[in-house]
Structure formats: structure tokens, C-alpha cells
Amino acid sequence: MMKQELEGNLLSPLPVVLVGANVKSRPNYLVIGYSSPFDFGRHIFFSLYKKRYTRIGIHENRTFSVNIPSENLLAETKICGSKSGRDFDKGSLFDTFYGALKTAPMIHQCPINMECEVTDILDYDPNEGIIGRVVKSYADSQCLVEGKLDWRKIHPIIWTTGGDFNYYRLGERINPEKDKTN
């Protein structure tokens, strides 16, 4: 088998996330196609272009949320990825709720939400790396099986950053004999 060299990072697909922050006391949401948990899931990292409107709220409040939209929110997710909060009220697309931090807006329609407090901001012009400690996580009860997340019930939007740059849906479990839900 021949290997062909490709440009960029091929570590994908990954779930699309909507990062939320209060900007000028209003909820705003930004699409991030490439985020990464680390420290056994206690922290989340994502990269952010410095000109993004949501960045203002992340710096101001030192908090943000990570919301994982399901396939039924694809239209709203595309809007959040194509319009700036400077010109469009993205908070109007969703029912927003707040948790323990009080300044990290979360999307009620998303089956998974995490509120995070900023622990570090890495500067690598023209971007920043935002690192946040996960303070609390929330999941819709219908996405749980015996108290554990079943990603097939979440129906996340999957984004290929190292492929054809399109949206996909999650496939089937490859070890079906361990599947307790069927």
C-alpha cells in the first residue's frame, strides 16, 4: 500500500462544539470544529482567531461554555459559524441557561453542555489557545444508558478538519456484542 503525503493535521473527525461566552452581558456562540480534552477530561483546549467577537467575553469573564449540538441543530450551527455576534444576536437562536459560574451561557437545546473557567490563554499570533477547567458538565437524560453517555443518542455533528471539510454523523459501534442498548 502506497502512502500519500497530505497537508495539515489528520486527527479528525471531531464533534462540532458551540463555545458560549457573555459579551457585553449577552450570550454569544461561536462554532469550533477542533477542540481537545486533556488532563483526563478535566480541561478543554481550543484555538481562537483573535478577531472573533466571542473572545471579548472569554477575556472579560474568564469563563466559557462548550455545547455539543445534535444533528437537528445543524441550521443554527451553520448560522453561528457564518455570522459575527457583532452584527447578529446568536443568543436569539437558542434557549440559554447558566450554571454554577453564572457567566458561561449554555444552550438548552444541545444534549451536552460544559461550563469552564479559563486557566490559561496562549498567544500565538494571530490566534490564541484557550484552556479551560471543566467546572460542571450536563447531559440530557435521554442520552444516558445506565447513567453513562451513549453518543449514538446524542447524534453529534461531526466535522472533518483533515479531510473534505464537511459535516458527518456518528457511525455504528464496532463491538456490537458489548452493546447493552439493543
Steps between C-alpha positions, in 0.01 A plus 500: 500500500637838399483792739420844364612814680216737600502852640396575857390310806303185423380443857130515422202470484399679816167622635410858416467711813331833562710703741293746699602819678322806628607798292380836629256312730344300211553134410696438181598171338789410271553181297821312575577199281818395678503479880688267726445366850812432704606420856255207490217732396543751782605770250405602146717674243399679182660751270334834431578768242564824693247699294205281608227682689456220758861556609395828665269316741751224572759760601250714690341224709778236492226240439345323202275207421541208264173380348476196275216544251310207352417460131165675544692823576701500176328812360561699819857372520566618144364844590731515804791412272418751228384813684680719751346584835593861423226504236258223600355394837596130500359465851153546346538164322491301826357470849792595723560381855775559756659271755737544792725758332210737414692650203538201264182485286392149401256384235201309633436333159849344495508153660840562664622815673812580701578817686865590524720756666805626313828375645735619228508689172786425263599770253610387154410789275252530327333235723468413866480165668228503764532249784212456739437282802168317477303612807173314432363281222137445407330243274141440391367196686377334178866479386595282796498122528551370853635843599758517218499702180400313185638713216262336253212662690669841487524508120794744499600692191840371395742725314793377294786746539755279327285376214238653276388761758140379518250403768432134577304292749635249747516140377414175671680327784762256373477264797125425494513207745574756773199708400248485786251736336379263224 
